[in-house]
Amino acid sequence: MKEILAKWKSVENLQNDFTDLLMKIQGSGYANLVYCKTARSIHLMETKDQDPVSMVPGKVPILGIDAWEHSWYLKYKNEKKKYATEIWKIVNWSDMEKRYKEAL
């Protein structure tokens, strides 16, 4: 949480930036929160298709959200933004913290 607050000033700001990234993805891909080993900090990044973050040198996945229609269309129809905001209700913050600590 300290890292999130240092970078985004609030969880809401992180969620807004994450949602913006997710909304920009057309077709298949993921919005990701990652730990960058070289910068020694977390940031957001997009991955295309089914390409895993772990294939990007120096990046460790903390959270990945699927942007492809199969992940949201049946429940949300044409409301991708609703999916992008509702997903935060089920995000497992404890798992994210564990991944972050392991990345360090």
Phi, psi and omega in degrees: 000323179301318180295318178298313181294323178296322185272317186251351180074339175199159176295322179301319178296318175301311181300320179295314179295320178297315178298317177302315179297313180300320182292333181282343182283121178255130182082215184271146179159177182228145166264133187228142165258124185229158170259127179260117183294323182287320179275345182056045179204170178263151174202174179262146175206154177259142169238144183272153175049235179250021181292122181281148177302324184299345177275352179267118183304133176081001181250137178238125182289135175250316179209133176230131179240126181290129180258352183289149185307327183300338183275343185223338191295318183301321181272321189252357181053238184270016183255066180300324180297323178297317175302314184296333178267324180291333182302333182292343178288341182242003178296135181266097184294328178296318177295321178298316179297319178299314179298319179299312181297321178294325179293327180295000000 
